[in-house]
Every structure is written in C-alpha cells, then in structure tokens.
C-alpha cells in the first residue's frame, strides 16, 4: 500500500480551488495540475460530485471526491474536497454559517456531506472488490465552511488518514454531540447524561474521545484573515497542527464574539455594564439564529436573494421597507455611540476591512506556493480548558535550553552538595586544628602567656615580689556547628532542585505528548525522536 499521500499540499490546495468551479468533467484540468506540480501523469482516477449525485440542492452543500487507484503501484487513495461559503452564489451557505456554526442548530449540510461520503464509499468498495486488493486511504480538504464540514465528517467517520482545514470555520461541539451518536454515547457513559453540560466540559470530553482523530487533522490559516479570529459559542478547532501563511506581522482581525475592552472593564463599572450588554447582544443574535432555524422555512431563506433583486428593480414598491431599514440602521448607529465596545469594534472593523479578502482560497494557494508559512502546534490545556498554539521552532529551542539548564544546574547542585557535606566541615576542622595548635603553644609557655595576659603586672606583683606561672590549662572542647550555618546553603540547593525537577517534568511531558500527537506527521515524529536522543545525551 502507498504509505504517503499521493497529492501534496500544493496539489490539494489547487484542486480545492478548482472545486469552486465544480470538479465534474474536469479530468483534463486535474491531470494538467498534477503534471505541473509533480512532473508526471497521475494514476487512474474517478471524480464524484455532490451535484452529480443530486445531493445538496436544498442545503447549499457542495462537495466532491477523487479516487486515485493503481493496482500495480498499490495506490488506493480517495480525496474529499468541500468548498466554502459563496454568498454571491449560494445564499444558504451564509445561513448555514450563522445557524450551523454560530448556533450549532442546523445539520443540513453535514447530513448531506455524510450522504455523499456513504455513496462514494459504497461505489469504491464495489469497484475495489473487483479490481483492487489494497486497503483504501482517505484524505480530506475543506475551505471556510467546507473546512468545518470535512473536519466534522472526519471526526464522525474516524476513517481519515489526513484532513486539512483551509481558513476553515471551527467545528461546533454541540452540533458534534448531536450528529455523532458514538460521541453522544461516550458522554452519557462518563457524565450519565448528555444535556446541561457546559461547553468547557464538552470540549474536555471531546479532546479525550477524539484523541486519535485529532492527530490526523491540521489547519492552514492566512495570517489576519477573519474566520479563525472569531470565537463562536461552542467552537472547537480539533487538531494538533496549525500552519500560518502570509505576512506574520499582519494584525489579527477583530473577534466579534469578545468584548474589546475586557481588561479595562475589570476596573470600570460603566465598561463592565457595557460588557454585559455587549455579550448579551451577541448571545441574542445567536439565539435569534437558532429561533429562525426552528421557525422559518428554508424556502423563505432561499427567496431572500430574489427579494433583493426585486427591490433593485422596483424600489418604489418596497419604499416603506427601505425607509424602515434606514431607520433601523440609524438606531444601530446610535447604539454604537452609546456603547464603547460596539464603537471600538466598528472602528477597528472598518480599518481592517481590506483583510477580509485574505479569507479566500486564492490566498491559501498563493502563500503556500511562495512557501510563506510558519508552523504551530495546538495543545489542549486541561487547566484553562483552552487550545494553546505553540511555535514549534521556539519550542525546540526551549527544549534544548531546558536540557542545557538541567545540565548546568545539576553541576551547581553537585558543587553545593559537596560544599555542604564536605567543605564546610573541612573548613570547620581546619579552624579547630589551628586553634588547638595555638592552645598547645600557650600551654607550653605558661609564663609567657601570663605576662601577655597581665601586661601591667598589677595583678601578679606583690610588693615587688614577681609571681611565676607554673601551668596554664585551656578547655579543649568545641561546640558543633550551628544549623544556621547550613540553612542558607540548603535553601539554595532546594531551590535549584525545584528548578531541575520543573525542567525535567517539562521535557518528559513534551516528549510524551508530542510523540503521541505527531505520530501521524512522519517528518515531525522523526525530528522529535532525534531531538530526544540529543537531549538524552546532554
């Protein structure tokens, strides 16, 4: 079986880009792209599209799969491609973004994605039984909304070798609980229920349950694009690896879901109240989307573009509504002036409006081919219950720093312990010996000692008669060293030992976690193994 992916990231990006035009009937273009990137013709392949299968007409879902197969070369790989939001083409995508991701309440597109997947797999299995005897490998790519769909699909099916989200929308943890029955059963086993469980607790459970699947998922984001900056309620970027593309100095986009003056609000009552209003407003919007999903028929939502076209053609007919809309906009403007949070977000959003274009698949393709990228690794922190991005190169430097720090500090520890248990006593014994020698000299010349002790002779003389000292005896016992002599050194040793233990635990945790996390990434896994060997020899 072919161990490595047949398509590299550049190829997968360009086919994802082509999927916006639809992959049906584009065999020649795919062959051309393959040859441009790899310098040779591709193996045999077959294209499947949701459109050809009659899937997604109502929901707006648009996906495709390409099955590459070659019995002699033992190639049997299927690649799933899911496109993202296209407001100008399919308005339902916008609705799904709000309802499916933001509120976690619309399952239409993920259900269509599952239906397409099942049909493709059934067809391949039927063909495989006839012509192939090689286990199939699954790969997935999705841009924007498509990233949300392919990652969710991968978590549900648990069949994928590798999945990439490109400027992708996050998985919604509450939706995942609903559409993945196995995950729902797992929650019931652990918690005894599936409802009334906090988002943080669900994320913790998901990170444990999908541990193997996370190792196969990565995200590729253009620095400064708007999607990944947003904190949707219940959002989860499942996966262990994040690649940032483009200019690393580009400012991150505003996060609409987070009050922008959060830090100042801690100390200012007015801003604290504004924060409560702001967060309530965000919750109401999400709640409203859920309500719309429950009570508004899809046909109404699908007819909105037609309504907009009718307004353009017959403005007088819709004049009352237009006026009302204008008044509504004026009301929102007044709210922005009243709310510092809304005002700050508005001003910032206007200043960053040109960054919205970075969300497009074209920029993912452009920056990947220019090799303008930096890799981070995502770790779930069980304490804060949040995903933390780690700069891998900086992490490597810190690993070597820790290893060298342990080496230096252990040398210092040995020196201090030697000083504590040997040198202090040696110094003490030397001082005692010196004093004993002095005592012996004085005892050997008692008269000389007495004369030095009584220089004016007043004590020893008696009406001219001089006294002679016949013997001088000293106390030769010595008290042991006081504990106060050892305490400062012991405290220093204890402090350094704590630092050594901290660095050792960090290295142990690093290798334990990263070896497990990166086992699906051969190059990183090999790098970590080499690093472990070097660190072990320091």
C-alpha positions in Angstrom: 0.0 0.0 0.0 1.2 3.5 -0.8 2.3 4.9 2.6 2.5 8.6 1.7 -0.2 10.9 0.3 -0.2 10.8 -3.5 -1.2 14.5 -3.5 1.0 17.1 -1.7 -0.4 20.2 -0.1 0.1 22.4 -3.2 -1.9 19.9 -5.3 -4.6 19.6 -2.7 -4.9 23.4 -2.5 -5.2 23.8 -6.2 -7.9 21.1 -6.5 -9.8 22.7 -3.6 -9.6 26.0 -5.5 -10.8 24.3 -8.7 -13.8 22.8 -6.7 -15.3 26.3 -6.6 -15.9 25.8 -10.4 -17.1 22.3 -9.8 -15.0 19.2 -10.4 -17.5 17.4 -12.6 -16.0 16.8 -16.1 -12.7 18.4 -15.2 -10.4 15.4 -15.6 -8.1 17.2 -18.1 -7.6 20.1 -15.8 -6.8 17.8 -12.8 -4.3 15.9 -15.0 -2.7 19.2 -16.0 -2.4 20.5 -12.4 -1.0 17.1 -11.3 1.7 17.1 -14.0 2.6 20.8 -13.4 3.2 20.0 -9.7 4.6 16.5 -9.8 6.1 16.4 -13.3 4.3 13.2 -14.3 0.9 11.9 -15.2 -1.4 10.8 -12.3 -2.6 7.3 -11.7 -6.1 6.3 -12.9 -8.8 8.4 -11.1 -12.5 8.9 -10.9 -14.4 12.0 -9.9 -17.6 12.0 -7.8 -19.5 15.2 -7.1 -22.5 16.0 -4.8 -24.1 17.8 -7.8 -24.0 14.7 -10.0 -25.4 12.7 -7.1 -28.3 15.2 -6.6 -27.1 16.0 -3.1 -27.1 19.5 -1.6 -29.7 21.3 -3.7 -31.7 22.4 -0.7 -28.9 22.9 1.8 -26.3 24.5 -0.5 -23.8 21.8 0.2 -21.2 21.3 -2.5 -18.5 18.6 -2.3 -16.5 16.3 -4.4 -14.3 13.3 -4.2 -11.5 12.0 -6.4 -10.5 8.3 -6.2 -6.9 7.5 -7.4 -6.2 3.8 -8.0 -3.4 1.7 -9.5 -3.3 -2.0 -8.7 0.3 -2.5 -9.8 1.7 0.5 -7.8 -0.7 -0.3 -4.9 -2.3 3.1 -5.0 -5.8 3.3 -3.5 -6.5 6.8 -2.1 -9.6 8.9 -2.1 -9.6 12.7 -1.6 -12.6 14.6 -0.5 -12.9 18.3 -1.3 -15.5 20.6 0.2 -15.9 24.2 -0.8 -16.6 27.1 1.4 -19.1 30.0 1.7 -20.0 31.7 -1.5 -22.6 34.5 -0.7 -22.8 35.6 -4.3 -23.5 32.1 -5.5 -25.4 30.3 -2.8 -27.1 32.3 0.0 -27.9 29.1 2.0 -24.2 29.0 2.9 -24.5 32.2 4.7 -27.5 30.9 6.6 -25.6 27.7 7.5 -22.6 29.7 8.7 -24.9 31.5 11.2 -27.1 28.6 12.2 -24.9 25.6 11.8 -21.7 27.0 13.3 -22.7 30.0 15.3 -25.7 28.4 17.0 -24.9 24.7 16.3 -28.5 24.1 15.3 -28.6 23.4 11.6 -27.4 19.9 10.5 -28.5 20.0 6.8 -25.1 20.4 5.2 -23.2 17.9 7.4 -26.0 15.4 6.8 -25.5 15.9 3.1 -21.8 15.5 3.5 -22.3 12.2 5.2 -24.7 11.1 2.5 -22.2 11.9 -0.3 -19.4 10.1 1.7 -21.5 7.0 2.1 -22.4 6.8 -1.6 -18.8 7.4 -2.7 -17.5 4.7 -0.3 -20.2 2.2 -1.4 -19.3 2.8 -5.1 -15.5 2.5 -4.4 -15.9 -0.7 -2.3 -17.9 -2.3 -5.1 -15.2 -1.4 -7.6 -12.4 -2.3 -5.2 -13.8 -5.8 -4.6 -13.5 -6.4 -8.4 -10.2 -4.7 -9.2 -8.2 -3.8 -6.1 -6.7 -5.6 -3.2 -5.2 -2.6 -1.4 -6.7 -1.0 1.7 -8.1 2.4 0.9 -6.7 5.6 2.5 -8.9 8.7 3.0 -7.8 12.3 2.8 -9.9 15.5 3.1 -9.6 19.2 2.4 -12.1 21.9 3.0 -12.0 25.7 2.7 -14.0 28.0 5.0 -17.4 26.3 5.7 -16.0 23.3 3.8 -13.3 23.0 6.5 -16.0 22.8 9.2 -17.7 20.1 7.2 -14.7 17.9 6.3 -13.3 18.0 9.9 -16.7 17.2 11.3 -17.1 14.4 8.8 -13.6 13.0 9.7 -14.5 13.0 13.4 -17.7 11.2 12.8 -16.4 8.5 10.4 -12.9 8.1 12.1 -11.7 6.8 8.7 -9.4 9.6 7.5 -5.6 9.4 7.3 -5.2 13.2 7.0 -7.6 16.2 7.0 -6.8 19.8 6.3 -9.0 22.8 7.1 -8.1 25.9 4.9 -9.1 29.2 6.5 -11.7 26.9 8.0 -14.7 27.5 10.2 -14.5 25.6 13.5 -16.5 22.5 14.5 -19.4 23.2 16.8 -19.1 21.0 19.8 -22.9 20.9 20.5 -23.7 20.0 16.9 -21.0 17.3 17.0 -22.6 15.8 20.1 -25.9 15.6 18.2 -24.6 14.2 14.9 -22.1 11.7 16.2 -24.1 9.2 18.1 -20.9 7.4 19.4 -19.6 10.6 20.9 -23.1 11.2 22.5 -23.0 7.7 24.0 -19.5 8.3 25.3 -20.7 11.5 27.1 -23.6 9.5 28.6 -21.2 6.9 29.9 -18.9 9.5 31.5 -21.5 12.0 32.8 -24.7 10.0 33.0 -26.4 12.5 30.7 -26.0 14.5 27.5 -27.8 17.7 28.3 -27.0 20.6 30.7 -23.2 20.0 30.3 -21.1 23.1 30.0 -19.2 23.9 26.8 -15.9 23.6 28.6 -16.7 20.2 29.9 -17.8 19.1 26.4 -14.6 20.3 24.9 -12.6 18.4 27.6 -14.6 15.2 26.8 -14.1 15.7 23.0 -10.3 16.2 23.4 -10.2 12.8 25.1 -12.6 10.9 22.9 -11.2 12.1 19.6 -7.6 11.9 20.6 -6.6 9.7 17.7 -8.6 11.7 15.1 -7.0 15.0 16.3 -3.6 13.6 15.3 -4.8 13.4 11.6 -6.2 17.0 11.5 -4.4 20.2 10.7 -5.4 23.8 9.9 -3.9 26.2 7.4 -4.8 29.9 8.1 -3.7 33.0 6.3 -2.4 35.4 9.0 -5.0 38.2 9.6 -8.0 36.5 7.8 -11.3 36.9 9.7 -12.6 33.4 10.3 -10.2 31.9 12.8 -10.2 35.1 14.9 -13.9 34.6 15.8 -15.0 32.9 19.0 -18.2 31.2 18.1 -20.1 29.7 21.0 -19.1 26.0 21.3 -16.4 26.4 18.6 -13.6 23.8 18.5 -10.6 23.7 16.2 -9.9 20.0 16.6 -6.4 19.0 15.6 -2.8 19.3 16.6 -1.2 21.4 13.9 -1.7 24.9 12.6 0.2 26.4 9.6 0.1 30.2 9.3 0.5 31.6 5.8 1.4 35.1 4.5 2.9 38.0 6.4 3.4 37.1 10.0 3.3 40.8 11.0 -0.3 41.1 9.8 -2.6 42.1 12.7 -5.3 39.6 13.7 -8.8 40.6 12.8 -11.3 41.7 15.5 -13.2 39.0 17.3 -16.8 40.0 17.2 -17.7 37.5 19.9 -15.3 39.0 22.5 -15.8 42.4 24.2 -12.8 44.6 23.1 -12.4 46.5 26.3 -12.4 43.4 28.6 -9.3 44.3 30.6 -10.4 47.9 31.3 -13.9 46.6 32.3 -12.4 44.9 35.3 -11.8 48.3 36.9 -14.5 50.4 35.4 -18.2 49.9 36.4 -19.5 51.7 33.3 -17.5 49.5 31.0 -18.4 46.4 33.0 -22.1 47.1 32.3 -21.3 47.8 28.7 -19.5 44.4 28.5 -22.6 42.7 29.9 -24.8 44.4 27.3 -22.4 43.6 24.5 -22.2 39.9 25.5 -25.9 39.7 25.9 -26.3 41.2 22.4 -24.0 38.5 20.9 -26.0 35.8 22.7 -29.3 37.2 21.5 -28.0 37.2 17.9 -27.0 33.5 18.2 -30.3 32.8 19.9 -32.2 34.6 17.2 -30.5 32.5 14.5 -31.5 29.3 16.4 -35.0 30.6 16.6 -35.0 31.4 12.9 -33.8 27.9 12.2 -36.6 26.4 14.2 -39.5 28.6 12.9 -38.5 29.9 9.5 -39.0 27.7 6.5 -35.9 27.1 4.2 -37.9 28.4 1.2 -38.2 31.8 2.9 -34.4 32.0 3.4 -33.7 30.8 -0.1 -36.0 33.5 -1.5 -34.1 36.4 0.1 -31.8 36.9 -2.9 -34.9 37.1 -5.2 -36.3 39.7 -2.8 -33.1 41.8 -3.0 -33.3 41.7 -6.9 -36.9 42.8 -6.8 -36.0 45.7 -4.5 -33.4 46.8 -7.1 -35.9 46.6 -10.0 -39.0 48.1 -8.1 -37.7 50.4 -5.4 -41.0 52.4 -5.0 -42.8 49.2 -4.2 -40.5 48.5 -1.3 -40.1 52.1 -0.2 -41.7 51.6 3.3 -39.4 48.7 4.0 -36.4 50.6 2.8 -37.2 53.6 5.0 -37.7 51.3 7.9 -34.3 49.7 7.2 -32.7 53.1 7.1 -34.3 54.0 10.4 -33.0 50.6 11.8 -29.5 51.4 10.6 -29.7 54.9 12.3 -30.9 53.1 15.5 -27.8 50.8 15.3 -25.5 53.8 14.8 -27.0 55.4 18.0 -26.3 52.1 19.9 -22.7 52.2 18.7 -22.3 55.7 20.1 -23.8 54.6 23.4 -21.7 51.5 23.6 -17.9 52.0 23.7 -17.4 48.3 22.9 -19.6 48.4 19.8 -17.9 51.7 18.8 -14.3 50.2 19.2 -15.2 47.1 17.2 -16.8 49.2 14.5 -13.8 51.5 14.1 -11.4 48.6 14.2 -13.5 46.6 11.7 -13.5 49.5 9.2 -9.7 49.8 9.5 -9.3 46.1 8.8 -11.9 45.7 6.1 -9.2 45.0 3.4 -8.1 41.9 5.3 -11.4 40.2 4.6 -10.1 39.2 1.2 -7.4 37.1 2.9 -10.1 34.5 3.7 -10.3 33.5 0.0 -8.8 30.2 -1.2 -6.7 32.1 -3.7 -4.5 33.4 -0.9 -4.1 30.0 0.6 -2.8 28.8 -2.8 -0.6 31.9 -3.3 1.2 31.8 0.0 1.6 28.1 0.1 3.3 28.1 -3.3 5.5 31.1 -2.1 6.4 29.0 1.0 5.5 31.9 3.2 4.5 29.9 6.2 5.2 29.2 9.9 4.1 26.0 11.7 2.5 26.0 15.2 1.2 23.0 17.2 -2.1 23.1 19.1 -2.2 21.7 22.6 -5.3 21.4 24.8 -4.5 22.9 28.3 -6.6 20.9 30.8 -6.2 23.7 33.3 -7.7 26.6 31.3 -9.7 24.2 29.1 -8.4 26.1 26.1 -6.4 25.2 23.0 -2.9 26.8 23.1 -0.8 27.4 19.9 2.8 26.6 20.3 5.6 27.8 18.0 7.4 24.6 17.2 10.7 26.1 16.4 10.7 28.2 19.5 9.5 25.1 21.4 12.6 23.2 20.1 14.9 26.0 21.3 13.2 25.9 24.7 13.6 22.1 24.9 17.4 22.4 24.2 17.5 25.4 26.7 15.8 23.2 29.3 18.2 20.3 28.7 21.3 22.6 29.0 19.8 24.3 32.0 19.3 20.9 33.7 23.0 20.1 32.9 24.3 23.4 34.4 22.0 23.3 37.4 22.9 19.7 38.2 26.6 20.7 38.1 25.8 23.5 40.5 23.9 21.2 42.7 26.7 18.7 43.0 29.1 21.5 43.8 26.8 22.9 46.5 26.2 19.5 48.0 30.0 18.9 48.1 30.4 22.2 49.8 27.6 21.4 52.3 28.7 17.9 53.2 32.4 18.2 52.9 33.9 21.6 52.5 32.1 23.3 55.4 33.2 20.6 57.7 36.7 20.7 56.3 36.9 24.5 57.0 35.5 24.0 60.5 38.0 21.2 61.2 40.9 23.3 59.9 39.8 26.2 62.1 39.6 23.9 65.1 43.0 22.5 64.4 44.6 25.9 64.1 43.1 26.9 67.4 44.3 23.7 69.1 47.8 24.4 67.9 47.6 27.9 69.4 46.4 26.5 72.7 49.2 24.0 72.7 51.8 26.7 72.2 50.3 28.8 75.0 50.2 25.8 77.4 53.8 25.1 76.6 54.9 28.6 77.8 52.6 29.5 80.8 54.8 32.4 82.0 54.8 34.0 78.6 51.0 33.6 78.4 50.5 35.1 81.9 52.7 38.1 81.1 50.8 38.8 77.9 47.6 38.4 79.8 48.7 40.8 82.6 50.8 43.4 80.8 50.9 46.0 83.6 51.9 43.3 86.2 49.4 44.8 88.7 47.7 41.5 89.3 50.7 39.3 89.6 53.1 41.5 91.6 53.1 41.7 95.3 55.2 44.5 96.9 57.9 43.9 94.4 57.7 40.2 94.5 57.2 38.7 91.0 54.9 35.7 90.5 55.8 32.9 88.2 53.1 30.9 86.3 53.8 27.2 86.6 50.9 25.9 84.5 48.1 27.1 82.1 45.3 24.9 81.0 42.6 25.6 78.4 39.2 24.0 77.7 39.7 22.0 74.6 36.0 21.1 73.9 34.2 22.6 70.8 30.5 23.1 70.2 29.2 21.6 66.9 28.4 23.9 64.0 25.1 25.8 64.4 22.3 24.8 62.0 22.2 28.5 60.8 25.5 27.8 59.1 23.9 25.1 56.8 20.4 26.6 56.3 21.2 29.2 53.6 23.1 26.6 51.5 20.3 24.0 52.0 17.7 26.6 50.9 19.8 27.3 47.7 20.1 23.6 47.0 16.3 23.1 47.5 15.5 26.0 45.1 17.9 24.7 42.4 16.5 21.2 42.8 12.9 22.5 42.2 14.1 24.2 39.0 15.7 21.0 37.8 12.6 19.0 38.6 10.4 21.6 36.7 12.6 21.3 33.6 12.7 17.5 33.8 8.9 17.3 34.1 8.5 19.7 31.2 10.8 17.7 28.9 9.1 14.4 30.0 5.6 15.9 29.2 6.9 17.5 26.0 8.2 14.2 24.6 5.3 12.2 25.9 2.6 14.5 24.5 4.3 15.5 21.2 5.4 11.9 20.3 1.8 10.9 20.6 0.4 14.0 18.9 2.7 13.9 16.0 2.9 10.2 15.2 0.8 10.9 12.1 3.3 13.5 10.9 6.3 11.5 9.8 8.8 14.4 9.5 7.9 15.9 12.8 7.8 12.5 14.6 11.3 11.8 13.2 12.5 15.2 14.3 11.2 14.7 17.8 12.9 11.3 18.0 16.2 12.8 17.0 15.7 15.7 19.5 15.0 13.2 22.3 18.2 11.3 21.5 20.3 14.6 21.6 18.6 15.8 24.8 19.2 12.4 26.4 22.9 12.8 25.7 23.2 16.3 27.1 
